[in-house]
Amino acid sequence: MSLNNSSNVFLDSVPSNTNRFQVNVINENHESSAAADDNTDPPHYEETSFGDEAQKRLRISFRPGNQECYDNFLQSGETAKTDASFHAYDSHTNTYCLQTFGHNTMDAVPKIEYYRNTGSISGPKVNRPSLLEIHEQLAKNVAVTPSSADRVANGDGIPGDEQAENKDDQAGVVKFGWVKGVLVRCMLNIWGVMLFIRLSWIVGEAGIGLGVLIILLSTMVTSITGLSTSAIATNGFVRGGGAYYLISRSLGPEFGGSIGLIFAFANAVAVAMYVVGFAETVVDLLKESDSMMVDPTNDIRIIGSITVVILLGISVAGMEWEAKAQVILLVILLIAIANFFIGTVIPSNNEKKSKGFFNYQASIFAENFGPRFTKGEGFFSVFAIFFPAATGILAGANISGDLEDPQDAIPRGTMLAIFITTVAYLGVAICVGACVVRDATGNMNDTIISGMNCNGSAACGLGYDFSRCRHEPCQYGLMNNFQVMSMVSGFGPLITAGIFSATLSSALASLVSAPKVFQALCKDNIYKALQFFAKGYGKNNEPLRGYILTYLIAMAFILIAELNTIAPIISNFFLASYALINFSCFHASYAKSPGWRPAYGIYNMWVSLFGAVLCCAVMFVINWWAAVITYVIEFFLYVYVTYKKPDVNWGSSTQALSYVSALDNALELTTVEDHVKNFRPQCIVLTGGPMTRPALLDITHAFTKNSGLCICCEVFVGPRKLCVKEMNSGMAKKQAWLIKNKIKAFYAAVAADCFRDGVRSLLQASGLGRMKPNTLVIGYKKNWRKAPLTEIENYIQLPEKSTFPWYSDFFSKELERLEQERLALEATIKDNECEEESGGIRGLFKKAGKLNITKTTPKKDGSINTSQSMHVGEFNQKLVEASTQFKKKQEKGTIDVWWLFDDGGLTLLIPYILTLRKKWKDCKLRIYVGGKINRIEEEKIAMASLLSKFRIKFADIHIIGDINIRPNKESWKVFEEMIEPYRLHESCKDLTTAEKLKRETPWKITDAELEAVKEKSYRQVRLNELLQEHSRAANLIVLSLPVARKGSISDLLYMAWLEILTKNLPPVLLVRGNHKNVLTFYS
């Protein structure tokens, strides 16, 4: 097939909504290609787009001479299939094949559907073909079934009908743009009562200069927080939850869960604060008109309760109604602000002049430029009063789930709102400072009479004498009158309307924000007791339960009517949120995660850190005890969430920084040479699945927990493809099992042709840098008598072939017997399809002592079944106790250390580490060493001196002088009976027969070998007698492992040594170091 690259191959007019990668279905018929080549004109292609739902992603190209092939594709006038149903391959005919860039392949082109989360509301999640499927498909070159082809073409997403239904479901959802959703809300929330009532007082106290500085300092805090918010909001899709969502997805559930709860509570209480502010204004108006209902306090409660009910009704009616109400309130607020600026240029009358308003005057501006703090006030106290007026920048982000495009709306709306409100605050502050004097009497007769001496004040220069305000309190002027803006404005009642608008809009925004944030927190199930409030209702998933809870909290604080005490704490709650948002931005940048790619690039990590520190400082400036309370509450919630460990993974920057720190520490560790003082056992434990050898894992974990590396290893033997699939499918589950059971260990697995090769791979490749295993822990091979010879050979050669300096071996004869019974019991359970979970011994015997297993046996006629009950309660109890004997606290007793050979100290170090653990602290060390009978006391003193230099505490030292004497006949007879099935007995046969038997069964124990190592065999049997005599009651025996000399000891004889050595004993830990020091008495 030839490809034509001319410009007219594809149409020039490409719809704007098509995908930039086009998948073309091309006719590969050779005859049609030849026919096309006969044409003198260049071939013309047509592209037909199929279906709006596919958004014209699939294009069909065909040659005019072969349109009958295309007609076969459109059967009986049916519409063509979209890429959601088009088959990727059709190898039964050579008509059409799905091609990517002109090549026949299953490879999918990039699409957004591949990167969505499962259950995404913006569209279906689609799975691309795996690399294994592509390899297999190319290797086999066979047809793809329709089902798999559909999955390749459109993944596991929902079919077209379901997509249409999903679109219908989303049709009624109300989404807001950046103006109505963010800008309007932030402006209304930032412009509060402070603008109309307290800003003039702040200018009077701090002066125009410091007043502007206070406003700019507050704006700096909010602007830095706005930049950090914008950066986090543009680093991926933002769902509902506002500040909680941004913090939790950046710093993790611990920080997010703690700040989310107090942030939602702060918004709920803020509703009460704003409503009470509104009610107080109404009560003041009632006082002026002498229309009080009961008394001021109860009137505030009545008006506040009625107001919050009305606001609740607007919120519950839907976000659309709430948004309309916000727009109306913003218009009123803007008119009120404009009314003030207009009033400043309207010529003042004598009444207003007597109250201190003289229009714009340079002398007043100069007089009011510097500060004049009254008693008890200062820069920071005035700043603390003003700063809450600058908050409210998260009002838009808090409804992030109701925004059309949060990534665009939050940065644009928030930053523009900060700019506009700051300009308004600065304008009002400068204007009021240039028009109104600090003190005025309000008496129109206080004018300057000709001949009077002027005191030099600006008012004096303008014809008014307010000098008596220095000696007695006055009611007017910037310092005394909170209604300055009403006096200055062109129409006073509009300022009152502005106050109403500011308070109600802030209350409405908080009433919406609190349930939204709280619902997002509850959906994440961080606090399981709050799951009830996660449910949403209607198209917009409205948190009606959250609205009711917010209403109840607001009503409670309205009825208390003592908000002056709680107000500083609420302000600190908001500031704590700002601090964490800034810290989140810094932390994400500092972690250097490749996933941190905010589209909003106007931020700096160090500026964000400065903003976080600044927020924390402002918290103490506003109120130190409220800041302390905030930190205590946040710390308590942080500890609680950390303790509960919610099962979530959001890819937080904490994870990224943990990885970077671990990597840096690992690299730094490689530059440090190992030292004997820092030696610690770092173990590879051949457990198979971690849950299958609990006792082996528990004893290893006992001396590696919090001090050394522990890797549970499993070797999958068999066909590589099947083994790799089985291995990969279970790795996450087995590591999760370790975490769930609080075992500080890793899980590693390999697939190999044989067990020995797999272990070698693990020994060579496990670990990282200095954190590499140095100790091999092997469970005892209980079935060595029946196992194939290759398995026994591999088992014995594992320590010998290992490249590590140290290894240890563990087994328990009691566990061996119980393990065999366990396997038989599991087979019975499997035959009867028992519903009990078999996740290791603990899962199998959850109800130990009460489990009855009923075995159903069919009759010969196959029609009648009889049941035979098998009572295994007593066995279950023994098995559970044996498998969990190292999990529970050990009773008071001893750990007997038989340090027969000096291997560098590993045999002594491991039991010493065990005695440091809480479960083993009641066990004392008893040391047993070999020695000469005539030097027992001297050698005991020497060993005690050595142990004291090692600073190892011990209960007793025993010198065993009779190790090398022969065992008694009964013990030796047991050993001979044990090895009898594996002996060759060649001395009893003629030379020819003996040679033939050696060739046929080279694995058997020869008489010559047995005679050569007879003394060593005597020693193993004798040691068992001594162990039973001295250590039968020990909690644990740690014993030097006998070494099999290479080529001189057969595998079966060595296994017989281990068997007789540990017969009828408590749990035994066989240890052999590599004769390199692991103990030192030097500092």
Disulfide bonds with the S-S distance in Angstrom:
Cys454-Cys460 1.79
Cys469-Cys474 1.88
